[in-house]
Amino acid sequence: MGWYHQEGKPHHQQMEHYVGRELSEHDIWWVMARLAYASVAKTAILPVQDVLDIDEQGRMNTPGKGQGNWGWRLVPGQVTKQTENQLKEWTWFYNRD
């Protein structure tokens, strides 16, 4: 979501044209994640912060910055059953087992 708010702004229209509908900060992670799973790439990797719809607060690393990196941590219970089921569905649907 942080990318969508900041660096992604010039690309919003292009992304919306690509997926064929309007996008918002509330569904961008879902659309991008599904595109990753649907791709022909052998491996799809999703940052857990994106899966959990976490904004800039979940940023792990700022390139070129020597301090303040690697502070975010996943805590028990943060991944919900609904999220787990969505990832399982995409894994099955896009044959990524």
Secondary structure, DSSP 4 states (H G I P E B T S, - for coil): -HHHHTTTGGGHHHHHHHHTS---TTTHHHHHHHHHHHSS-S-----HHHHTT--GGG----TT--SS-S-----TT-S-HHHHHHHHHHHHHTT--
